[in-house]
Amino acid sequence: MTVTLWISLGFLAIASILPKAYNSRFLFGGSGWIFLAIYWSLQPPSYTEIQDYFNAFLVVVAAILSLFIAYITFQARNKKGESYEVLISLSRAASVGGLIYFLFVDVDFLNVGIISLVTNQTIWVVEQLGFPVAQVAWNQLAVNGLAVEIILACTAIESIALFTGLISSATRTALTQKFKAFMISVPVIYALNLLRTSFTASAYGFAWFGTPDESFHITEHFIAKIGSLIALFIISYMILKMLPEITDMIDGTVKMLRIEFRRLAMRES
């Protein structure tokens, strides 16, 4: 499955860097989305084994959507018009975001490095709050004697990769504007995530909301999640206002998907 993913990201990256004169961009892009569809289609069993049916459903939807985008991208190679450039922008966003995220998933020193960094910095934040904290392993800290493990999902690398990919897709925007967008998204997301991990570890260690386990559940799955959604919504709004090219890419892709879906539906009828 990993090989399929890296082939997909490689094709998408090639499509995004080839000059406009090369119609083969759309062949590479379409191939990338095909392999991405294959990758997503292989994921449901890993979720159904742990009875995570919601995520199993999501990856099935992702596979179907990737396959449909592949179809449209292949069709675009024989057509002319700036409107089809949104498919290349979308491929660029997917390749950059995917490469960042999966490098941290698959490359050990990057994986261990970011988890260690977040662990150490979370300890520092908790210390500044005046709570008793100690490091018990390279990826674990104990607040008030109760240990919490930091995993990759606790590093905000998914959101960081997503926003970096989106910002990279705005190729017609000035570099200074893209840098500003990067600075109000990625560093802010990372800093807010440190507050999240520190708050969760402290709530667990001091059992702020019942038992330690109840406190962890309430903090991580309700308070922190709601806070994260609000923060990501605000950051997304600011990025879209600052980089309207991203809004154009999203809007153009949705319109293209809707048009092609209607065409296919009319052929079937």
Wavefront OBJ file of the C-alpha trace (Angstrom):
o trace
v 0.000 0.000 0.000
v 2.874 2.367 0.773
v 4.340 1.838 -2.709
v 0.975 2.718 -4.294
v 0.811 5.908 -2.252
v 4.326 7.065 -3.148
v 3.701 6.351 -6.847
v 0.562 8.478 -6.602
v 2.352 11.384 -4.917
v 5.198 11.134 -7.441
v 2.837 11.387 -10.425
v 0.952 14.289 -8.841
v 4.216 16.115 -8.128
v 5.388 15.675 -11.734
v 2.049 16.983 -13.016
v 2.374 20.081 -10.839
v 5.906 21.036 -11.937
v 5.702 20.425 -15.700
v 5.342 23.600 -17.821
v 1.948 24.522 -19.275
v 3.118 23.599 -22.777
v 3.097 19.915 -21.830
v -0.339 18.320 -22.042
v 1.237 15.256 -20.458
v 0.721 17.111 -17.169
v -2.856 15.874 -17.211
v -1.773 12.289 -17.945
v 0.574 12.346 -14.955
v -2.080 14.034 -12.819
v -4.776 11.556 -13.815
v -2.430 8.632 -13.128
v -1.639 10.095 -9.720
v -5.320 10.293 -8.805
v -5.844 6.718 -10.066
v -3.119 5.389 -7.752
v -4.486 7.510 -4.913
v -7.917 5.947 -5.486
v -6.305 2.496 -5.300
v -4.566 3.461 -2.056
v -7.794 4.670 -0.436
v -9.699 1.585 -1.638
v -7.249 -0.632 0.267
v -7.801 1.174 3.582
v -11.337 0.114 4.738
v -10.301 -3.295 6.203
v -7.854 -1.632 8.609
v -10.721 0.484 9.969
v -13.402 -2.199 10.033
v -11.053 -4.435 12.061
v -11.203 -1.878 14.894
v -14.907 -1.181 14.207
v -14.202 2.363 13.018
v -16.942 2.327 10.405
v -17.091 6.102 10.022
v -13.492 6.367 8.803
v -14.025 3.248 6.681
v -16.885 5.086 4.973
v -14.760 8.217 4.532
v -11.924 6.380 2.751
v -14.448 4.721 0.418
v -15.784 8.190 -0.442
v -12.186 9.423 -0.897
v -11.489 6.539 -3.288
v -14.585 7.284 -5.398
v -13.825 11.023 -5.444
v -10.189 10.411 -6.423
v -11.329 8.130 -9.243
v -13.746 10.784 -10.516
v -11.049 13.486 -10.383
v -8.749 11.129 -12.314
v -11.405 10.736 -15.017
v -11.842 14.522 -15.351
v -8.084 15.097 -15.387
v -7.584 12.574 -18.204
v -10.392 14.263 -20.153
v -8.743 17.682 -19.716
v -5.638 16.735 -21.725
v -7.558 17.205 -24.979
v -9.212 20.452 -23.955
v -8.027 24.032 -23.809
v -8.806 26.751 -21.284
v -7.551 28.188 -18.032
v -10.442 26.558 -16.169
v -8.688 23.181 -16.348
v -5.634 24.576 -14.556
v -7.511 24.079 -11.284
v -6.867 20.344 -11.734
v -3.117 20.977 -11.793
v -3.407 23.264 -8.762
v -5.363 20.540 -6.984
v -2.671 17.996 -7.876
v -0.008 20.339 -6.488
v -1.910 20.799 -3.211
v -2.397 17.033 -2.868
v 1.240 16.191 -3.673
v 2.794 18.797 -1.347
v 0.416 18.069 1.525
v 0.706 14.312 1.021
v 4.493 14.332 0.782
v 4.830 16.345 3.994
v 2.412 14.184 5.966
v 3.515 10.755 4.771
v 7.216 11.585 5.106
v 6.554 12.083 8.809
v 4.540 8.854 8.873
v 7.044 6.620 7.062
v 10.500 8.117 7.739
v 11.597 7.088 11.232
v 13.885 9.987 12.083
v 11.215 12.525 11.066
v 8.523 10.616 12.951
v 10.587 10.261 16.113
v 11.937 13.800 15.750
v 8.602 15.613 15.680
v 7.090 13.447 18.435
v 10.154 14.051 20.645
v 9.992 17.784 19.944
v 6.306 18.037 20.834
v 6.880 15.946 23.981
v 9.733 18.180 25.181
v 7.908 21.391 24.385
v 4.709 20.176 26.062
v 6.740 19.490 29.202
v 8.111 23.031 29.031
v 4.622 24.532 28.698
v 3.281 22.491 31.628
v 6.280 23.598 33.711
v 5.464 27.232 32.917
v 1.962 26.629 34.228
v 3.499 25.567 37.533
v 2.361 21.939 37.465
v 4.594 19.003 38.498
v 5.729 17.280 35.288
v 8.456 14.816 34.346
v 9.610 13.050 31.201
v 9.305 9.279 31.600
v 10.181 8.255 28.019
v 11.172 9.879 24.745
v 7.482 10.220 23.888
v 5.857 10.280 27.329
v 5.381 12.851 30.061
v 3.837 12.454 33.489
v 1.776 15.203 35.093
v 1.169 14.670 38.809
v 2.584 11.157 38.370
v 0.207 10.057 35.582
v 1.858 9.380 32.221
v 0.553 10.515 28.831
v 1.963 9.298 25.515
v 2.471 11.652 22.588
v 1.795 10.056 19.199
v 2.001 11.470 15.667
v -1.648 12.545 15.783
v -0.723 14.792 18.734
v 1.713 16.844 16.630
v -0.830 18.586 14.339
v 1.176 17.390 11.321
v -2.062 16.625 9.433
v -3.281 20.228 9.631
v 0.207 21.579 8.956
v 0.500 19.427 5.818
v -2.997 20.402 4.664
v -2.432 24.156 4.924
v 1.058 23.959 3.431
v -0.345 22.049 0.458
v -3.140 24.569 -0.054
v -0.773 27.546 0.170
v 1.630 25.925 -2.311
v -1.172 25.626 -4.872
v -1.485 29.428 -5.163
v 1.198 29.723 -7.854
v -0.008 33.066 -9.219
v 0.135 34.756 -5.807
v 3.137 36.838 -4.721
v 5.662 35.007 -2.558
v 5.361 37.607 0.212
v 1.615 37.038 0.420
v 2.096 33.266 0.555
v 4.689 33.698 3.310
v 2.221 35.764 5.340
v -0.420 33.074 4.849
v 2.085 30.441 5.988
v 2.993 32.418 9.106
v -0.603 32.901 10.239
v -1.410 29.226 9.741
v 1.409 26.728 10.318
v 3.214 28.310 13.333
v -0.138 29.234 14.906
v -1.479 25.704 14.459
v 1.700 24.276 15.997
v 1.552 26.635 18.993
v -2.159 25.967 19.603
v -1.472 22.252 19.441
v 1.131 22.581 22.224
v -1.512 24.290 24.361
v -3.887 21.421 23.526
v -1.441 18.669 24.526
v -0.474 20.563 27.694
v -4.113 21.110 28.676
v -5.030 17.469 28.018
v -2.040 16.109 29.969
v -2.743 18.445 32.897
v -6.462 17.621 32.972
v -5.613 13.911 32.966
v -2.949 14.232 35.660
v -5.127 16.246 38.032
v -8.464 14.578 37.110
v -10.167 17.912 36.479
v -13.362 16.393 35.065
v -13.952 13.276 37.159
v -11.549 10.331 37.041
v -8.281 10.669 35.099
v -9.723 8.616 32.223
v -12.941 10.653 32.185
v -10.916 13.863 32.247
v -8.802 12.705 29.327
v -11.870 11.718 27.309
v -13.726 14.985 27.953
v -10.658 17.132 27.334
v -9.345 15.358 24.232
v -12.588 14.427 22.492
v -14.804 17.373 23.381
v -13.084 20.511 24.683
v -9.886 20.252 22.605
v -11.720 19.036 19.502
v -14.246 21.872 19.588
v -11.459 24.377 20.198
v -9.428 22.945 17.310
v -12.389 23.139 14.919
v -13.028 26.781 15.833
v -9.334 27.653 15.415
v -9.075 25.852 12.057
v -12.232 27.568 10.827
v -10.833 31.013 11.686
v -7.440 30.221 10.152
v -9.096 28.829 7.019
v -11.195 31.961 6.658
v -8.109 34.185 6.940
v -6.143 32.085 4.423
v -8.974 32.097 1.878
v -9.364 35.865 2.229
v -5.611 36.351 1.830
v -5.213 33.856 -1.047
v -8.372 34.005 -3.206
v -6.641 31.738 -5.715
v -7.284 28.842 -3.319
v -10.975 29.717 -3.244
v -10.969 29.766 -7.057
v -9.316 26.329 -7.126
v -11.867 24.819 -4.749
v -14.815 26.492 -6.495
v -13.520 25.535 -9.943
v -12.988 21.908 -8.930
v -16.479 21.624 -7.439
v -18.062 23.135 -10.561
v -16.087 20.792 -12.816
v -17.085 17.753 -10.759
v -20.730 18.808 -10.883
v -20.675 19.386 -14.657
v -18.972 16.072 -15.411
v -21.296 14.196 -13.064
v -24.316 15.637 -14.878
v -22.825 14.654 -18.256
v -22.290 11.089 -17.083
v -25.796 10.953 -15.623
v -27.303 12.156 -18.916
v -25.365 9.517 -20.867
v -26.653 6.804 -18.589
v -30.241 7.997 -18.967
l 1 2 3 4 5 6 7 8 9 10 11 12 13 14 15 16 17 18 19 20 21 22 23 24 25 26 27 28 29 30 31 32 33 34 35 36 37 38 39 40 41 42 43 44 45 46 47 48 49 50 51 52 53 54 55 56 57 58 59 60 61 62 63 64 65 66 67 68 69 70 71 72 73 74 75 76 77 78 79 80 81 82 83 84 85 86 87 88 89 90 91 92 93 94 95 96 97 98 99 100 101 102 103 104 105 106 107 108 109 110 111 112 113 114 115 116 117 118 119 120 121 122 123 124 125 126 127 128 129 130 131 132 133 134 135 136 137 138 139 140 141 142 143 144 145 146 147 148 149 150 151 152 153 154 155 156 157 158 159 160 161 162 163 164 165 166 167 168 169 170 171 172 173 174 175 176 177 178 179 180 181 182 183 184 185 186 187 188 189 190 191 192 193 194 195 196 197 198 199 200 201 202 203 204 205 206 207 208 209 210 211 212 213 214 215 216 217 218 219 220 221 222 223 224 225 226 227 228 229 230 231 232 233 234 235 236 237 238 239 240 241 242 243 244 245 246 247 248 249 250 251 252 253 254 255 256 257 258 259 260 261 262 263 264 265 266 267 268 269
